[in-house]
Amino acid sequence: MEESSIDGEIDHISNHTLQLKSVIVDQINQGVIIINSRRRICYANIAFQKMSGYTLNDIIGKSTLLFSTSTHHDHFYRVMWKSLKRKGSWEGEVWENNAKGQPYPVTLKISSYHENGEIYYIGICSELTQLRQKHEELHKLAYYDGITSLPNKQLFYQHLNTTIAQSRRYNHGFALFYLDIDNFKCINDYYGHATGDHILMSVCKRIGNVIREVDFFARIGGDEFSIILPQIQSAEHSEKVAEKITKILSKPFTIKKRNIKATTSIGICHFPSNGTKPEQLLHNADIAMYHAKSKGKNSYQFFSNNSRRNTPNTTRDNKHPLFQML
């Protein structure tokens, strides 16, 4: 075979191989971008084009500065390129600009390779926006109530333990409110669960309007709620908050042209005077709440030894799932 024919065959095989590589890379779901030693873009697969909003014609031959955002300073990129030159690879999270100039996060893994005496860098990236959204959705399902959107009992217990630790460290007191909606079962039975859910949401909205942003408000049961009020040093402050809540809930709720009354009974205890452990505080606030119910509902009571002695035998013991989680 003549030499020119052999060279032509080699060129044909090389071109075919390059086309085949391009087809294979375009099947990858992750974004792939190839840049040269001058940091100019040589190639980007279809996934990268979809992710960034750029076409190949938009970016071919362009500098990688096209994707830079103000999120990262020059030092960030110097460290990246230093690692590539020293180790031949770099991996981490990067914010990049898309074709609309909007920043979006990606995980990026860059590796260097040599071909025909030239150094190239292959970047493989996955967009984090969808992954983070999925993580946030799962977190919301695990730690937030589906009806009221308040933190649920799992997140409440975590926050209660954190508040106790911080209060011990900084020598602060805090108040724990235990709330139960009066006659909620009757509301559910008479008006239906849809109306009951509406009542729950309306109650939460009213309470949310009278407590501070730093207060932690959670739904820990069907019609049971709890509020952690950090850095409360006096019973007078707790009393003012309890009065605001009972007052605002004393007004009927108008649902489907019907006025429905949904008041609350509140039990109040304080750290550290009424307990220093989560189960102690919850149990004592629960006792005080039942004492409030026994006084005629739509009221609040502070925990005391008298309330322990005088409260009817309807409070939960430590075998209840509510306390088992602590």
C-alpha positions as CSV (number, residue, x, y, z in Angstrom):
1,M,0.0,0.0,0.0
2,E,1.3,3.4,-0.9
3,E,2.4,5.8,1.9
4,S,-0.2,8.4,0.9
5,S,-2.9,5.8,1.2
6,I,-1.8,4.8,4.6
7,D,-1.7,8.4,5.8
8,G,-5.2,8.9,4.4
9,E,-6.4,5.8,6.2
10,I,-4.9,7.0,9.5
11,D,-6.5,10.4,9.1
12,H,-9.9,8.7,8.4
13,I,-9.5,6.5,11.5
14,S,-8.5,9.5,13.6
15,N,-11.4,11.6,12.5
16,H,-13.8,8.7,13.0
17,T,-12.4,8.1,16.5
18,L,-12.8,11.8,17.4
19,Q,-16.4,11.8,16.1
20,L,-17.1,8.6,18.1
21,K,-15.6,10.1,21.3
22,S,-17.8,13.2,20.8
23,V,-20.9,11.0,20.4
24,I,-20.1,9.1,23.6
25,V,-19.4,12.2,25.6
26,D,-22.7,13.7,24.4
27,Q,-24.5,10.8,25.9
28,I,-23.3,11.6,29.4
29,N,-25.8,13.3,31.6
30,Q,-23.1,15.3,33.4
31,G,-21.7,18.5,31.8
32,V,-18.3,18.0,30.1
33,I,-16.1,20.9,29.0
34,I,-12.6,20.7,27.6
35,I,-10.2,23.7,27.8
36,N,-6.6,24.1,26.6
37,S,-3.5,25.4,28.5
38,R,-4.4,29.0,27.6
39,R,-7.8,28.4,29.3
40,R,-9.7,28.6,26.1
41,I,-12.8,26.5,25.6
42,C,-12.2,23.7,23.0
43,Y,-15.4,21.6,23.5
44,A,-18.6,21.3,25.6
45,N,-21.0,18.4,25.4
46,I,-24.8,18.7,25.1
47,A,-25.4,18.4,28.8
48,F,-23.1,21.3,29.5
49,Q,-24.8,23.4,26.9
50,K,-28.2,22.7,28.4
51,M,-27.0,23.4,31.9
52,S,-25.3,26.7,31.0
53,G,-27.7,27.9,28.3
54,Y,-24.8,28.5,25.9
55,T,-24.4,26.8,22.5
56,L,-21.1,25.4,21.4
57,N,-20.7,28.3,18.9
58,D,-21.2,30.8,21.7
59,I,-18.3,29.5,23.8
60,I,-15.8,27.8,21.5
61,G,-12.5,29.6,21.7
62,K,-13.7,31.8,24.5
63,S,-12.0,32.2,27.9
64,T,-13.3,30.4,30.9
65,L,-13.7,33.9,32.5
66,L,-17.0,33.8,30.6
67,F,-18.4,31.7,33.5
68,S,-16.9,33.6,36.4
69,T,-19.1,35.1,39.1
70,S,-18.4,37.6,41.9
71,T,-19.0,34.7,44.3
72,H,-15.4,33.6,44.0
73,H,-12.4,35.9,44.4
74,D,-9.1,35.6,42.4
75,H,-7.6,33.7,45.3
76,F,-10.1,30.9,44.7
77,Y,-9.1,30.5,41.1
78,R,-5.4,30.7,41.9
79,V,-5.7,27.8,44.3
80,M,-7.6,25.8,41.7
81,W,-5.0,26.3,39.0
82,K,-2.2,25.7,41.4
83,S,-3.7,22.3,42.3
84,L,-4.2,21.5,38.6
85,K,-0.6,22.2,37.8
86,R,0.8,20.4,40.8
87,K,-1.6,17.4,41.1
88,G,-3.2,17.3,37.7
89,S,-6.7,17.5,39.2
90,W,-9.1,19.6,41.3
91,E,-12.5,19.0,42.7
92,G,-15.0,21.2,44.5
93,E,-18.2,23.3,44.3
94,V,-18.2,26.3,42.0
95,W,-20.7,29.0,41.1
96,E,-20.9,29.7,37.4
97,N,-22.8,32.2,35.3
98,N,-25.2,30.9,32.7
99,A,-26.0,32.5,29.4
100,K,-28.5,34.9,31.1
101,G,-25.8,36.1,33.5
102,Q,-27.5,34.2,36.4
103,P,-25.2,32.3,38.8
104,Y,-25.8,28.6,39.5
105,P,-23.9,26.1,41.7
106,V,-22.2,23.0,40.3
107,T,-19.9,20.3,41.6
108,L,-16.8,20.4,39.3
109,K,-14.1,17.8,38.9
110,I,-11.2,18.8,36.6
111,S,-8.4,16.5,35.4
112,S,-5.5,17.3,33.0
113,Y,-4.4,15.2,30.1
114,H,-1.7,15.4,27.5
115,E,-2.2,15.0,23.7
116,N,0.3,15.7,20.9
117,G,2.5,17.7,23.3
118,E,-0.4,19.9,24.5
119,I,-2.0,20.0,27.9
120,Y,-5.8,19.9,28.1
121,Y,-8.2,20.0,31.0
122,I,-11.4,18.1,31.2
123,G,-14.1,19.4,33.5
124,I,-17.0,17.2,34.5
125,C,-19.8,19.0,36.4
126,S,-23.2,18.4,37.8
127,E,-25.7,21.2,38.6
128,L,-26.5,21.4,42.3
129,T,-29.7,23.5,42.1
130,Q,-31.9,20.5,41.6
131,L,-30.0,18.4,44.1
132,R,-30.3,21.1,46.7
133,Q,-34.0,21.6,45.9
134,K,-34.5,17.8,46.4
135,H,-32.6,18.0,49.7
136,E,-34.7,20.9,50.9
137,E,-37.9,19.1,50.0
138,L,-36.7,16.0,51.9
139,H,-35.7,18.2,54.9
140,K,-39.1,19.9,54.9
141,L,-40.9,16.6,54.9
142,A,-38.7,15.3,57.7
143,Y,-38.8,18.4,60.0
144,Y,-41.8,20.5,59.1
145,D,-45.5,20.0,59.6
146,G,-47.5,19.4,56.4
147,I,-50.6,21.4,57.5
148,T,-49.2,24.4,59.4
149,S,-45.7,24.5,57.9
150,L,-44.4,24.9,61.5
151,P,-41.4,22.9,62.7
152,N,-42.5,19.4,63.8
153,K,-41.7,17.5,67.0
154,Q,-38.4,16.1,65.7
155,L,-37.0,19.6,64.9
156,F,-38.6,20.9,68.2
157,Y,-36.7,18.4,70.3
158,Q,-33.4,19.3,68.5
159,H,-34.0,22.9,69.2
160,L,-35.0,22.4,72.8
161,N,-31.8,20.5,73.5
162,T,-29.8,23.3,71.7
163,T,-31.6,26.0,73.7
164,I,-30.8,24.1,77.0
165,A,-27.1,23.8,76.1
166,Q,-26.9,27.5,75.1
167,S,-28.7,28.6,78.2
168,R,-26.3,26.7,80.4
169,R,-23.3,28.1,78.7
170,Y,-24.4,31.7,78.8
171,N,-26.3,31.5,82.1
172,H,-29.6,32.5,80.5
173,G,-33.1,31.4,81.4
174,F,-35.9,30.5,78.9
175,A,-39.6,29.8,79.0
176,L,-41.4,26.8,77.6
177,F,-45.0,27.1,76.6
178,Y,-47.2,24.0,76.1
179,L,-50.4,24.8,74.2
180,D,-53.5,22.7,73.5
181,I,-56.5,23.9,71.5
182,D,-59.6,23.7,73.6
183,N,-62.3,21.3,72.3
184,F,-60.5,20.7,69.1
185,K,-61.9,17.2,68.8
186,C,-65.4,18.6,68.9
187,I,-64.5,21.0,66.1
188,N,-63.2,18.2,64.0
189,D,-66.1,16.0,64.6
190,Y,-68.8,18.6,64.0
191,Y,-67.3,20.7,61.2
192,G,-65.0,18.1,59.6
193,H,-61.3,17.7,59.2
194,A,-60.9,20.3,56.4
195,T,-62.4,22.9,58.7
196,G,-60.2,21.6,61.6
197,D,-57.1,22.0,59.4
198,H,-58.2,25.5,58.6
199,I,-58.5,26.3,62.3
200,L,-55.0,24.9,62.9
201,M,-53.5,27.2,60.2
202,S,-55.5,30.2,61.5
203,V,-54.5,29.6,65.1
204,C,-50.8,29.4,64.1
205,K,-51.0,32.6,62.0
206,R,-52.5,34.5,64.9
207,I,-49.9,33.2,67.4
208,G,-47.1,33.9,65.0
209,N,-48.2,37.6,64.9
210,V,-47.7,38.1,68.7
211,I,-44.5,36.2,69.4
212,R,-40.9,37.3,68.6
213,E,-38.9,36.2,65.6
214,V,-36.4,34.5,68.0
215,D,-39.1,32.4,69.6
216,F,-39.4,28.9,68.3
217,F,-42.9,27.8,67.6
218,A,-43.6,24.2,66.7
219,R,-46.5,21.8,66.2
220,I,-45.8,18.7,68.3
221,G,-49.1,16.8,68.1
222,G,-52.6,16.9,66.6
223,D,-53.8,20.0,68.4
224,E,-50.7,20.5,70.6
225,F,-48.0,23.2,70.1
226,S,-45.0,24.4,72.0
227,I,-43.1,27.7,72.0
228,I,-39.6,28.2,73.3
229,L,-39.0,31.7,74.4
230,P,-35.2,32.2,74.8
231,Q,-33.5,34.6,77.2
232,I,-36.6,35.1,79.4
233,Q,-35.5,36.1,82.8
234,S,-38.9,36.8,84.5
235,A,-42.3,35.3,84.8
236,E,-43.8,38.7,84.0
237,H,-42.5,38.5,80.5
238,S,-43.9,35.0,80.0
239,E,-47.2,36.2,81.4
240,K,-47.4,39.1,78.9
241,V,-46.9,36.7,76.0
242,A,-49.5,34.2,77.3
243,E,-52.0,37.1,77.7
244,K,-51.4,38.2,74.1
245,I,-52.0,34.6,72.9
246,T,-55.2,34.0,74.9
247,K,-56.5,37.4,74.0
248,I,-56.0,37.0,70.2
249,L,-57.4,33.5,70.2
250,S,-60.5,34.5,72.2
251,K,-61.9,36.1,69.0
252,P,-63.9,33.6,66.9
253,F,-62.6,32.4,63.5
254,T,-64.8,33.0,60.5
255,I,-64.7,30.0,58.2
256,K,-67.2,29.6,55.4
257,K,-69.4,32.3,56.9
258,R,-69.5,30.4,60.2
259,N,-68.0,31.8,63.4
260,I,-66.0,29.1,65.2
261,K,-64.4,29.5,68.6
262,A,-61.0,27.9,69.2
263,T,-59.3,29.0,72.3
264,T,-56.2,27.5,73.9
265,S,-54.9,26.4,77.3
266,I,-51.3,27.1,78.0
267,G,-48.9,25.6,80.5
268,I,-45.7,27.5,81.3
269,C,-42.5,26.5,82.9
270,H,-39.0,28.0,83.1
271,F,-35.5,26.8,82.8
272,P,-33.7,26.2,85.2
273,S,-36.2,26.8,88.0
274,N,-38.8,24.2,86.8
275,G,-36.3,21.7,85.3
276,T,-33.0,21.4,83.6
277,K,-33.7,18.4,81.3
278,P,-35.9,18.3,78.2
279,E,-38.2,15.6,79.7
280,Q,-38.6,17.5,82.9
281,L,-39.5,20.8,81.2
282,L,-42.0,19.2,78.9
283,H,-43.6,17.1,81.6
284,N,-44.0,20.1,83.9
285,A,-45.3,22.4,81.1
286,D,-47.8,19.6,80.3
287,I,-48.9,19.5,83.9
288,A,-49.4,23.3,84.0
289,M,-51.4,23.1,80.7
290,Y,-53.8,20.5,82.2
291,H,-54.1,22.7,85.3
292,A,-55.2,25.6,83.0
293,K,-57.8,23.3,81.4
294,S,-59.1,22.3,84.8
295,K,-59.6,26.0,85.6
296,G,-62.0,26.5,82.7
297,K,-59.8,26.6,79.6
298,N,-58.9,29.7,77.6
299,S,-56.3,30.5,80.1
300,Y,-52.7,29.9,81.1
301,Q,-51.0,28.5,84.2
302,F,-47.4,28.5,85.5
303,F,-46.0,25.2,86.7
304,S,-45.7,24.9,90.5
305,N,-45.7,22.1,93.1
306,N,-49.3,23.0,93.7
307,S,-50.3,22.4,90.1
308,R,-48.5,19.0,90.3
309,R,-50.7,18.0,93.3
310,N,-53.9,19.5,92.0
311,T,-53.9,18.6,88.4
312,P,-56.3,15.8,87.3
313,N,-54.7,12.4,86.5
314,T,-54.9,13.1,82.7
315,T,-51.4,14.2,82.0
316,R,-49.0,12.0,80.0
317,D,-46.5,9.9,81.7
318,N,-43.0,9.3,80.5
319,K,-44.1,6.2,78.5
320,H,-46.0,8.5,76.0
321,P,-44.3,8.7,72.6
322,L,-43.9,12.4,73.1
323,F,-41.5,11.9,75.9
324,Q,-39.9,8.7,74.5
325,M,-38.3,10.7,71.8
326,L,-36.2,12.7,74.3
